[in-house]
Amino acid sequence: MLPSGEQIAIAHGDQRVVVTEVGATLRTYVQSGVPVVEGFAGEEVPTGARGQVLYPWPNRMGDGEWTFSGRTARPTINDVAHATAIHGLVRWRPFRVEAVNQNRCVLSLLLHPTPDYPFLSELSVAYHLGTLGLTVTSTVTNRDEVPIPFGLGFHPYLAVTTPTIEGVELEIPARAYVAVNDRFLPTGEILPLAGSQIDFSKRKSVSGHELDVTYTELVRDDSGLVTAIVQDAKGGVVELSVDRNFPYLQVFTGDTLEKGRRRTSIAVEPMTCPPDALRSGKDIVVLEPGQHWAGSWRLRRSA
């Protein structure tokens, strides 16, 4: 048995994807033999949240109790250096494989109440390959008797065909970013990007930039999508698009990763909320008992 459990393979044309039972993780995505994401081997345990689903909160949450619907949550600190709880609770849990077709698979998890998150909810993640690339659609259902809050995110590392991201160009259509303190928790300020070093609203090189930034006030096209672009030095282009249910993008250039993974790809992470949202209440999704929520994002290599 592999560390990430059952390996679910889907395909469409020259596209190949492997999703794992543990965490409903996107382990690999290859198009015409070229990686679209920088994944990990089947024998590996993923590091750096590589390809993982971040629920019921993405990014970091501060220490200390928080309450909702009369229930008290006590986060377990697993990012010790910053005294924060990072990337939710489902990354290492086995999901149930609900359906597998040639180009589509669906996995789900019933998340029972814990001290970290004292609510009963169900998360379903569908991966679908088609002419537009890989579309990932998530559905969250409140299975509890009280209103529940949540945030959701994903952590794909967009691949480049060069050994490092030096010379790679990045485009993030955003007007603002979330200011954070030295624990990477929001200060409460949303700051304009215009004129700053971390403004990538126009495509430019990431050389010399170390990014771990939460971008917001995203600029959408007529269909409501926001598309981030990574273009490597050989002209290869990977696009990540999010619908209106993902108003934040975390961009991470991997400068703190382990040797061999440092600055070899760029994580562009769809998020429904900023860091520490369950404690602050900022842009959390609240579901009434029995209510559903769904959101989608898409990934493809366009050149």
C-alpha positions as CSV (number, residue, x, y, z in Angstrom):
1,M,0.0,0.0,0.0
2,L,1.3,3.5,-0.9
3,P,1.5,6.2,1.7
4,S,-1.3,8.2,0.0
5,G,-3.6,5.1,-0.4
6,E,-5.5,4.2,-3.5
7,Q,-4.3,6.0,-6.7
8,I,-7.2,7.1,-8.9
9,A,-6.1,7.7,-12.5
10,I,-8.2,9.6,-15.1
11,A,-7.4,10.6,-18.6
12,H,-8.6,12.7,-21.6
13,G,-6.7,12.8,-24.9
14,D,-3.1,13.5,-24.0
15,Q,-3.9,14.5,-20.4
16,R,-3.3,12.3,-17.4
17,V,-4.2,12.9,-13.8
18,V,-3.6,10.9,-10.6
19,V,-5.7,11.7,-7.5
20,T,-5.0,10.0,-4.2
21,E,-7.4,8.5,-1.7
22,V,-5.6,10.2,1.2
23,G,-6.7,13.9,1.2
24,A,-8.3,13.7,-2.3
25,T,-4.9,15.0,-3.3
26,L,-3.9,16.0,-6.8
27,R,-0.7,14.0,-7.1
28,T,0.1,14.4,-10.8
29,Y,-1.2,16.2,-13.8
30,V,0.6,15.7,-17.1
31,Q,-0.3,17.0,-20.6
32,S,1.5,15.6,-23.7
33,G,4.1,14.2,-21.3
34,V,4.8,17.6,-19.8
35,P,3.9,18.3,-16.1
36,V,1.2,20.9,-15.5
37,V,1.7,20.6,-11.7
38,E,4.9,19.7,-9.8
39,G,3.5,16.7,-7.9
40,F,5.1,13.9,-6.0
41,A,5.9,10.2,-6.5
42,G,3.6,7.5,-5.3
43,E,6.1,6.3,-2.8
44,E,6.4,9.8,-1.3
45,V,4.5,11.5,1.5
46,P,3.7,15.0,0.1
47,T,5.5,17.9,1.7
48,G,4.7,21.6,1.5
49,A,1.0,20.8,1.2
50,R,1.7,19.7,-2.3
51,G,-1.5,19.2,-4.3
52,Q,-3.6,19.0,-1.1
53,V,-7.1,20.1,-0.2
54,L,-7.3,22.7,2.6
55,Y,-10.5,22.4,4.6
56,P,-12.2,23.6,6.8
57,W,-9.7,26.4,6.6
58,P,-6.9,27.2,4.2
59,N,-3.6,28.9,5.2
60,R,-2.9,29.7,8.8
61,M,-5.2,30.2,11.8
62,G,-4.0,31.8,15.0
63,D,-3.9,30.1,18.4
64,G,-6.6,30.6,21.0
65,E,-10.2,29.5,21.2
66,W,-12.9,30.7,18.9
67,T,-16.6,30.2,18.9
68,F,-19.5,29.8,16.5
69,S,-23.1,28.7,16.9
70,G,-22.4,28.4,20.6
71,R,-19.6,25.9,20.2
72,T,-16.0,26.5,21.1
73,A,-13.0,25.4,18.9
74,R,-9.5,24.9,20.1
75,P,-7.0,24.8,17.2
76,T,-4.1,22.4,17.4
77,I,-0.9,24.2,16.6
78,N,1.0,22.4,13.8
79,D,3.1,25.2,12.4
80,V,5.1,25.6,15.6
81,A,7.5,28.3,14.2
82,H,4.6,30.7,13.8
83,A,2.3,29.3,16.6
84,T,-0.5,28.7,14.0
85,A,-2.7,25.9,12.8
86,I,-2.1,25.4,9.1
87,H,-4.2,24.2,6.1
88,G,-7.1,22.6,7.9
89,L,-7.9,19.0,8.9
90,V,-8.5,16.8,5.8
91,R,-5.0,16.6,4.2
92,W,-4.1,13.3,5.8
93,R,-7.6,11.7,6.0
94,P,-8.7,9.0,3.6
95,F,-11.6,10.0,1.4
96,R,-14.3,7.7,0.1
97,V,-14.1,7.1,-3.7
98,E,-17.6,7.8,-4.9
99,A,-17.2,7.5,-8.7
100,V,-14.5,6.9,-11.3
101,N,-15.0,7.3,-15.0
102,Q,-12.5,7.5,-17.8
103,N,-12.0,11.3,-17.4
104,R,-13.7,12.0,-14.0
105,C,-13.5,11.0,-10.4
106,V,-15.4,12.0,-7.2
107,L,-14.1,11.6,-3.6
108,S,-15.9,12.6,-0.5
109,L,-15.3,12.9,3.3
110,L,-17.7,13.1,6.2
111,L,-15.8,15.3,8.7
112,H,-16.9,14.6,12.2
113,P,-16.7,17.2,15.0
114,T,-13.3,17.5,16.8
115,P,-11.9,20.0,19.3
116,D,-10.3,21.8,16.3
117,Y,-13.6,22.1,14.4
118,P,-16.7,21.1,16.4
119,F,-19.1,20.8,13.4
120,L,-20.4,18.0,11.2
121,S,-19.9,18.6,7.5
122,E,-19.4,16.7,4.3
123,L,-16.9,17.6,1.6
124,S,-17.0,16.3,-2.0
125,V,-14.3,16.9,-4.6
126,A,-14.7,16.1,-8.3
127,Y,-11.8,16.1,-10.7
128,H,-12.8,16.3,-14.4
129,L,-10.5,16.3,-17.5
130,G,-11.8,17.8,-20.7
131,T,-11.0,20.1,-23.6
132,L,-10.6,23.0,-21.1
133,G,-8.1,21.1,-18.9
134,L,-8.7,19.9,-15.4
135,T,-11.7,21.3,-13.6
136,V,-12.0,20.8,-9.8
137,T,-15.4,21.2,-8.3
138,S,-16.0,21.1,-4.6
139,T,-19.3,20.8,-2.7
140,V,-19.6,21.3,1.0
141,T,-22.8,20.2,2.9
142,N,-23.8,21.1,6.4
143,R,-24.7,17.8,8.1
144,D,-25.0,19.4,11.5
145,E,-28.0,20.8,13.4
146,V,-26.6,24.4,13.7
147,P,-25.1,26.9,11.2
148,I,-21.5,26.1,10.4
149,P,-18.6,28.3,9.1
150,F,-15.8,27.1,6.8
151,G,-13.1,28.1,4.4
152,L,-11.7,26.0,1.5
153,G,-8.5,26.1,-0.4
154,F,-6.3,24.0,-2.7
155,H,-2.5,23.9,-3.0
156,P,-1.3,23.1,-6.5
157,Y,2.3,23.9,-7.5
158,L,2.3,25.1,-11.1
159,A,5.1,23.4,-13.0
160,V,7.8,24.9,-15.2
161,T,10.0,23.2,-17.7
162,T,13.2,24.8,-16.4
163,P,15.2,23.6,-13.4
164,T,14.1,26.6,-11.3
165,I,11.7,29.5,-11.5
166,E,14.4,32.1,-12.2
167,G,13.3,33.9,-15.4
168,V,9.8,32.6,-15.0
169,E,7.0,35.3,-15.5
170,L,4.0,35.5,-13.3
171,E,0.6,37.2,-13.8
172,I,-1.9,37.6,-11.0
173,P,-4.8,39.8,-11.9
174,A,-5.3,41.5,-8.5
175,R,-5.6,45.0,-7.1
176,A,-4.8,44.4,-3.4
177,Y,-3.2,42.1,-0.9
178,V,-3.7,41.1,2.7
179,A,-1.1,42.6,5.1
180,V,0.3,40.1,7.6
181,N,2.5,40.1,10.7
182,D,5.5,38.0,11.4
183,R,3.3,35.0,12.0
184,F,1.7,35.4,8.6
185,L,-1.6,36.3,10.2
186,P,-3.6,39.3,8.9
187,T,-3.1,42.7,10.5
188,G,-6.6,43.8,9.3
189,E,-5.3,45.9,6.5
190,I,-6.0,45.3,2.8
191,L,-3.3,47.2,0.9
192,P,-3.3,48.4,-2.8
193,L,-0.8,46.6,-5.0
194,A,-0.2,49.4,-7.5
195,G,3.4,50.5,-7.5
196,S,4.5,47.8,-5.1
197,Q,7.2,45.1,-5.7
198,I,4.6,42.4,-5.3
199,D,2.3,43.8,-8.0
200,F,2.1,41.1,-10.7
201,S,-1.1,42.4,-12.4
202,K,1.1,42.8,-15.5
203,R,3.1,39.7,-16.3
204,K,6.7,40.0,-15.1
205,S,9.6,38.0,-13.9
206,V,9.7,36.4,-10.4
207,S,13.5,36.6,-10.3
208,G,14.5,38.3,-7.1
209,H,11.0,38.0,-5.6
210,E,10.2,35.8,-2.6
211,L,6.5,35.5,-2.5
212,D,4.1,34.1,0.2
213,V,1.3,36.6,-0.5
214,T,-2.5,36.6,-0.2
215,Y,-3.8,38.4,-3.2
216,T,-7.4,39.8,-3.3
217,E,-9.7,42.2,-5.2
218,L,-9.2,39.9,-8.1
219,V,-9.9,41.2,-11.6
220,R,-12.4,39.0,-13.4
221,D,-13.3,38.5,-17.0
222,D,-16.8,38.7,-18.5
223,S,-17.5,35.1,-17.4
224,G,-16.5,35.8,-13.8
225,L,-13.2,34.0,-13.9
226,V,-9.9,35.1,-12.7
227,T,-6.9,33.6,-14.5
228,A,-3.4,33.5,-13.1
229,I,-0.6,32.7,-15.5
230,V,2.9,31.1,-15.0
231,Q,5.1,31.3,-18.1
232,D,8.5,29.7,-18.0
233,A,11.7,30.8,-19.7
234,K,11.0,28.3,-22.6
235,G,7.6,29.8,-23.3
236,G,5.5,27.1,-21.6
237,V,2.3,28.5,-20.1
238,V,0.2,27.1,-17.3
239,E,-3.1,28.8,-16.4
240,L,-5.1,28.6,-13.2
241,S,-8.7,30.0,-13.3
242,V,-11.1,30.4,-10.3
243,D,-14.8,31.2,-10.2
244,R,-16.4,33.8,-8.0
245,N,-16.5,31.6,-5.0
246,F,-12.7,31.9,-4.7
247,P,-11.9,35.6,-4.1
248,Y,-8.4,35.0,-2.8
249,L,-5.2,33.6,-4.4
250,Q,-2.2,32.7,-2.2
251,V,1.1,32.8,-4.2
252,F,4.1,31.0,-2.8
253,T,7.5,30.7,-4.6
254,G,8.7,27.9,-2.4
255,D,11.6,29.7,-0.8
256,T,11.2,27.9,2.5
257,L,10.7,24.4,1.1
258,E,13.2,21.5,1.5
259,K,16.3,21.1,-0.6
260,G,15.4,20.0,-4.1
261,R,12.0,21.7,-4.0
262,R,13.0,25.2,-3.3
263,R,12.0,27.7,-6.1
264,T,11.3,24.8,-8.6
265,S,7.6,25.7,-9.1
266,I,5.1,28.3,-8.0
267,A,2.1,27.5,-5.8
268,V,-1.0,29.4,-6.9
269,E,-3.7,28.5,-4.3
270,P,-7.4,29.2,-4.7
271,M,-8.9,30.2,-1.4
272,T,-12.4,31.2,-0.3
273,C,-11.1,33.4,2.5
274,P,-8.0,35.0,3.9
275,P,-5.8,33.5,6.6
276,D,-7.3,33.3,10.1
277,A,-10.8,33.6,8.7
278,L,-12.6,31.3,11.1
279,R,-11.3,33.4,14.1
280,S,-11.9,36.8,12.4
281,G,-15.1,36.0,10.5
282,K,-13.6,37.6,7.4
283,D,-15.3,36.2,4.2
284,I,-16.1,32.8,5.8
285,V,-18.9,30.8,4.2
286,V,-21.8,30.0,6.6
287,L,-24.2,27.1,5.8
288,E,-27.5,26.5,7.5
289,P,-28.3,22.9,8.4
290,G,-28.7,20.8,5.2
291,Q,-27.5,23.7,2.9
292,H,-24.9,23.1,0.1
293,W,-22.1,25.3,-1.3
294,A,-20.2,24.6,-4.5
295,G,-17.2,26.3,-6.1
296,S,-14.9,25.4,-9.1
297,W,-11.4,26.2,-10.4
298,R,-9.6,25.1,-13.5
299,L,-6.0,24.3,-14.5
300,R,-4.5,23.8,-17.9
301,R,-1.3,24.0,-20.0
302,S,-2.0,26.4,-22.9
303,A,1.4,26.4,-24.6
